[in-house]
């Protein structure tokens, strides 16, 4: 966790019970994520 400012999760490390240790880092907080509208028919769940 970040030790200053807002408490963001920064990294996850696992070793117990796994054949190989796993590492997952979160490094781009606050940066926009590119997204596109899905192709095909879109269903409005609120209208159902």
N, C-alpha and C positions, 0 to 999 in steps of 0.2 A: 504494500500500500504506500501511497505517497505520504511523506512525513510532514509536508508543508502544504498549506492551501487545502483545496477540496480532496477528500480521501478517494482517489482513483485506484482501482486494481491495476497494477503494472505488470506482474509476471506470475505465472503459475508453474511450479516445478513439482513433478511427481516421480517417485522412485519405488515406493512400496507396492508390492503386488504386480508390478509391470515387468515384462521381459526386458524392456528397454526404458530408461528414464525419458520422460516427456517434458518439454519446455514450451510454454506458450507466453509470448510477450505482447503487451498492448502498448503501442508507442505513438499512435496518431490521434489522441484525444483532441476534439475540437475541430478536426479537419473534415470538410464535407465529403460525403460518400456519393460517388456518382450512381445514379439510378435512372432507369428507363421504364416507361410505361410498358406493361406486358403486352405482347401481341395476342390477337385473338379476342374472343368474347370475354368481357369482364362482368361478373355477377355482383350486384349490389346486395350484400347480405342484409343490410338494414331494410331493404324493400321486400324481403321475403316474408 
